[in-house]
Amino acid sequence: MKEYPDEFKRGDVVVARYGWNDITKKPFEFLYEFAYYSATEGKCIVYNHGECNMQDAHCFEASNIRKATEEDLNEYYWGN
């Protein structure tokens, strides 16, 4: 079982990566707000910007998220 560090706190802005964009030739990346993760499942839950409910939540592999930097906030759009 892989353990994940406590580097993410609820409400942190993260960049989530998924799928493949044929135009840019790299994965899609959007901003979300971190909710929580399960070390046993290796998954994490993120929320749409300003929402904190399961209706506006998404699940990602924990390895596909990272903390957003100031540059990321200017470069990426918020996910829906």
C-alpha positions as CSV (number, residue, x, y, z in Angstrom):
1,M,0.0,0.0,0.0
2,K,1.4,3.4,-1.0
3,E,1.3,6.1,1.7
4,Y,0.7,9.7,0.7
5,P,2.2,12.6,2.7
6,D,0.1,15.2,4.4
7,E,1.1,17.9,1.9
8,F,-2.5,18.7,1.0
9,K,-5.0,20.4,3.3
10,R,-8.7,20.8,2.7
11,G,-9.3,23.9,0.5
12,D,-5.7,23.9,-1.1
13,V,-5.8,24.8,-4.8
14,V,-4.4,21.8,-6.8
15,V,-3.8,21.1,-10.4
16,A,-5.5,17.8,-11.5
17,R,-4.3,16.0,-14.6
18,Y,-6.4,13.5,-16.6
19,G,-7.0,12.2,-20.1
20,W,-5.2,13.4,-23.2
21,N,-5.5,16.6,-25.2
22,D,-4.7,15.7,-28.9
23,I,-4.1,19.4,-29.8
24,T,-1.5,20.2,-27.1
25,K,-0.2,16.6,-27.0
26,K,-0.4,16.5,-23.2
27,P,-3.0,15.6,-20.5
28,F,-5.8,18.0,-19.6
29,E,-5.0,20.1,-16.5
30,F,-7.5,22.1,-14.4
31,L,-7.6,23.8,-11.0
32,Y,-9.7,22.3,-8.2
33,E,-9.9,22.7,-4.4
34,F,-8.5,19.7,-2.5
35,A,-11.0,17.8,-0.3
36,Y,-9.4,14.6,1.0
37,Y,-7.7,11.4,-0.1
38,S,-7.7,7.7,0.8
39,A,-4.2,6.2,1.1
40,T,-5.7,2.7,0.9
41,E,-7.4,3.5,-2.4
42,G,-4.8,5.9,-3.8
43,K,-7.6,8.2,-4.8
44,C,-8.4,11.8,-3.8
45,I,-11.5,13.9,-4.0
46,V,-11.4,17.5,-5.2
47,Y,-14.2,20.1,-5.4
48,N,-15.2,22.7,-8.0
49,H,-14.1,26.2,-7.1
50,G,-16.2,27.5,-4.1
51,E,-18.2,24.2,-3.7
52,C,-17.8,21.7,-0.9
53,N,-20.4,19.0,-1.6
54,M,-20.3,15.7,-3.3
55,Q,-22.5,16.9,-6.2
56,D,-19.5,19.2,-7.3
57,A,-16.8,16.7,-6.5
58,H,-14.4,14.7,-8.7
59,C,-12.2,11.7,-8.0
60,F,-8.6,11.5,-9.3
61,E,-5.7,9.2,-8.7
62,A,-3.7,10.9,-6.0
63,S,-0.6,10.7,-8.2
64,N,-2.4,13.0,-10.7
65,I,-2.7,16.0,-8.5
66,R,-0.2,18.6,-7.3
67,K,-0.3,21.8,-5.4
68,A,-0.9,24.8,-7.7
69,T,1.7,27.5,-7.9
70,E,1.1,31.2,-8.5
71,E,2.0,30.6,-12.2
72,D,-0.6,27.7,-12.4
73,L,-3.3,30.1,-11.1
74,N,-2.6,32.4,-14.1
75,E,-2.1,29.5,-16.6
76,Y,-4.9,27.0,-15.9
77,Y,-8.7,27.4,-15.8
78,W,-10.9,26.2,-13.0
79,G,-12.4,22.7,-13.7
80,N,-16.2,22.2,-13.7
